[in-house]
Amino acid sequence: MDKESEDWLNGLSGDGPMRDEMVARLHSLLLRVARAEAGRRREKLPPRTVAELDDLCMEAANDAVAAVTRKLPSFQGLSRFTTWASKFVVLEISSRLRRHAWRDRRIEWSEATWEQLASRDETADRALEQQEQLDLLREAMAQNLTDRQRMILKAVVMDEVPIDVVAERLASSRGAVYKLLHDARLKLRQAVTQHGLAEDRG
């Protein structure tokens, strides 16, 4: 472990004024990283999110400091401490920006989405084949997935809603949404495979 990382680790692991000073230094560092990451994404953010960037960066830095200090025992010195700690705030600000950008947007599904999935530039034969595949997928989803699995699959895969946004709307966790998404994909793959085998057998 390099000397600077040792100093960070010792300072944050202690108590009293020294620890308070190191926590303040860590917060300042992570706030700069959050602002740099937010600035990098600024052009792609909606105006209402840009207007609240300072608050979002501050919140991200606050939570990242708490996460870093909580996970100090897991730091093994395989990278510089500042590099390791910065990953926490990058994740925090990225998640906040995604959630904030979707804050006022509804997650909804309509039959028109199926039509949007088909390419308008295909030949007639290819368009027919693609429509048959979409019909098979729609039928497999209706017959093999739960309502919650269908909703999550449609939102994440077809509407490209960020997973952490879906998790927040469902009052769930990213891990739980990932699990439901994984199970839904597995069920669909099995259903489509079985359908293909049935057709091959005539």
FENURGI-V27768 format. One record per backbone hydrogen bond with DSSP energy under -1.0 kcal/mol. NH is the residue of the N-H (numbers start at 0). CO is the residue of the C=O. E is the energy in kcal/mol with one decimal. If there is no record, write none. Layout:
# FENURGI-V27768
nh=NH co=CO e=E
nh=NH co=CO e=E
This chain:
# FENURGI-V27768
nh=5 co=1 e=-2.2
nh=6 co=2 e=-2.3
nh=7 co=3 e=-2.2
nh=8 co=4 e=-2.6
nh=9 co=5 e=-2.9
nh=10 co=6 e=-2.5
nh=11 co=7 e=-2.5
nh=12 co=8 e=-1.4
nh=19 co=15 e=-2.0
nh=20 co=16 e=-2.3
nh=21 co=17 e=-2.0
nh=22 co=18 e=-2.7
nh=23 co=19 e=-2.0
nh=24 co=20 e=-2.2
nh=25 co=21 e=-2.5
nh=26 co=22 e=-2.5
nh=27 co=23 e=-2.2
nh=28 co=24 e=-2.2
nh=29 co=25 e=-2.8
nh=30 co=26 e=-2.3
nh=31 co=27 e=-1.8
nh=32 co=28 e=-2.0
nh=33 co=29 e=-2.5
nh=34 co=30 e=-2.3
nh=35 co=31 e=-2.2
nh=36 co=32 e=-2.5
nh=37 co=33 e=-2.7
nh=38 co=34 e=-2.4
nh=39 co=35 e=-1.9
nh=40 co=36 e=-1.2
nh=43 co=40 e=-1.7
nh=44 co=41 e=-1.6
nh=48 co=45 e=-1.1
nh=49 co=45 e=-2.1
nh=50 co=46 e=-2.2
nh=51 co=48 e=-1.0
nh=52 co=49 e=-1.5
nh=55 co=51 e=-2.3
nh=56 co=52 e=-2.8
nh=57 co=53 e=-2.1
nh=58 co=54 e=-2.4
nh=59 co=55 e=-2.3
nh=60 co=56 e=-2.4
nh=61 co=57 e=-2.3
nh=62 co=58 e=-2.4
nh=63 co=59 e=-2.4
nh=64 co=60 e=-2.3
nh=65 co=61 e=-1.8
nh=66 co=62 e=-2.2
nh=67 co=63 e=-2.9
nh=68 co=64 e=-2.5
nh=69 co=65 e=-1.7
nh=70 co=66 e=-1.7
nh=73 co=70 e=-1.8
nh=74 co=71 e=-1.8
nh=83 co=79 e=-2.4
nh=84 co=80 e=-3.1
nh=85 co=81 e=-2.0
nh=86 co=82 e=-1.1
nh=89 co=85 e=-2.1
nh=90 co=86 e=-2.0
nh=91 co=87 e=-2.0
nh=92 co=88 e=-2.9
nh=93 co=89 e=-2.0
nh=94 co=90 e=-2.2
nh=95 co=91 e=-2.2
nh=96 co=92 e=-2.5
nh=97 co=93 e=-2.0
nh=98 co=94 e=-2.5
nh=99 co=95 e=-2.7
nh=100 co=96 e=-2.2
nh=101 co=97 e=-1.3
nh=102 co=99 e=-1.2
nh=104 co=101 e=-1.4
nh=112 co=109 e=-1.8
nh=113 co=110 e=-1.1
nh=115 co=111 e=-1.7
nh=116 co=112 e=-1.2
nh=126 co=122 e=-3.0
nh=127 co=123 e=-2.2
nh=128 co=124 e=-2.1
nh=129 co=125 e=-2.6
nh=130 co=126 e=-2.4
nh=131 co=127 e=-2.0
nh=132 co=128 e=-1.9
nh=133 co=129 e=-2.3
nh=134 co=130 e=-2.4
nh=135 co=131 e=-2.1
nh=136 co=132 e=-2.4
nh=137 co=133 e=-2.7
nh=138 co=134 e=-2.4
nh=139 co=135 e=-2.5
nh=140 co=136 e=-2.3
nh=141 co=137 e=-2.2
nh=142 co=138 e=-2.0
nh=143 co=139 e=-2.1
nh=144 co=140 e=-1.5
nh=149 co=145 e=-2.6
nh=150 co=146 e=-2.4
nh=151 co=147 e=-2.3
nh=152 co=148 e=-2.7
nh=153 co=149 e=-2.6
nh=154 co=150 e=-2.3
nh=155 co=151 e=-2.9
nh=156 co=152 e=-2.2
nh=158 co=153 e=-2.2
nh=160 co=154 e=-2.7
nh=165 co=161 e=-2.0
nh=166 co=162 e=-2.7
nh=167 co=163 e=-1.9
nh=168 co=164 e=-2.4
nh=169 co=165 e=-1.9
nh=170 co=167 e=-1.2
nh=171 co=166 e=-3.2
nh=176 co=172 e=-2.1
nh=177 co=173 e=-2.8
nh=178 co=174 e=-2.1
nh=179 co=175 e=-2.2
nh=180 co=176 e=-2.6
nh=181 co=177 e=-2.8
nh=182 co=178 e=-2.6
nh=183 co=179 e=-2.3
nh=184 co=180 e=-2.3
nh=185 co=181 e=-2.2
nh=186 co=182 e=-2.4
nh=187 co=183 e=-2.3
nh=188 co=184 e=-2.6
nh=189 co=185 e=-2.3
nh=190 co=186 e=-2.5
nh=191 co=187 e=-2.9
nh=192 co=188 e=-2.3
nh=193 co=189 e=-2.5
nh=194 co=190 e=-2.1
nh=195 co=191 e=-2.2
nh=196 co=192 e=-2.3
nh=197 co=193 e=-2.2
nh=198 co=194 e=-2.0
nh=199 co=195 e=-2.1
nh=200 co=196 e=-1.7
nh=201 co=198 e=-1.2
